[in-house]
Amino acid sequence: MFDPISLWMQSTVMWMKVFKHQHEAYLRVLGAVAEKIPHENAAECAREAEAVKRTVRASAKVSKPRQTKPAPKPAELVSA
């Protein structure tokens, strides 16, 4: 007998496995690339990371305008 639910589940599991394998391969590639980035030592890498953090924080503070609530409308202007 044809069972569409089990067929759907089997295909879903198959695509989840494909996605998992692709994700793991992507992470392996990122790790290999990260190993090849030239750094004299760990302290230099840490200094670069801190500089990036400061830059990101500074740009986040500048780029986010303050959100203000709009003034409520008077009751006579609001129509139901």
C-alpha positions in Angstrom: 0.0 0.0 0.0 1.2 3.5 -0.9 2.0 5.5 2.2 2.8 9.2 1.3 3.8 10.1 4.9 6.6 7.5 5.0 7.7 8.4 1.5 7.8 12.1 2.5 9.8 11.2 5.7 12.3 9.1 3.7 13.0 11.9 1.2 13.2 14.5 4.0 15.8 12.4 5.9 17.8 11.9 2.7 17.9 15.7 2.0 18.8 16.3 5.7 21.8 13.9 5.3 22.8 15.7 2.1 22.6 19.1 3.8 24.6 17.7 6.8 27.4 16.4 4.5 27.6 19.7 2.6 27.7 21.6 5.8 30.5 19.4 7.2 32.5 19.8 4.0 32.1 23.6 4.1 33.4 23.7 7.7 36.4 21.5 6.7 37.2 24.0 3.9 36.9 26.9 6.2 39.2 25.2 8.7 41.8 24.5 6.0 41.7 28.1 4.9 42.0 29.3 8.4 45.1 27.2 8.9 46.8 28.8 5.9 46.3 32.4 7.1 49.7 33.7 8.0 50.3 34.9 11.6 53.5 35.2 13.4 52.0 34.0 16.6 48.8 33.7 18.6 49.2 37.2 20.1 49.1 38.8 16.7 46.0 36.8 15.8 44.4 38.0 19.1 45.3 41.6 18.4 43.6 41.4 15.0 40.5 39.8 16.5 40.3 42.6 19.2 40.7 45.3 16.5 37.9 43.7 14.5 35.7 43.6 17.6 36.3 47.3 18.4 35.5 48.2 14.7 32.3 46.2 14.7 31.1 47.6 18.0 31.9 51.2 16.9 30.1 50.8 13.6 27.1 49.1 15.3 26.8 52.1 17.7 27.0 54.6 14.9 24.7 52.7 12.5 21.8 52.1 14.8 19.6 55.3 15.1 17.6 55.7 18.3 14.1 54.3 17.9 11.5 56.6 19.2 7.8 55.8 19.5 5.5 57.8 17.4 3.2 60.1 19.2 -0.3 58.6 19.8 -3.0 59.9 17.6 -5.8 61.9 19.3 -8.9 59.8 19.9 -11.1 62.0 17.6 -8.8 61.2 14.6 -8.9 57.5 15.1 -11.8 55.9 13.2 -13.0 52.4 13.8 
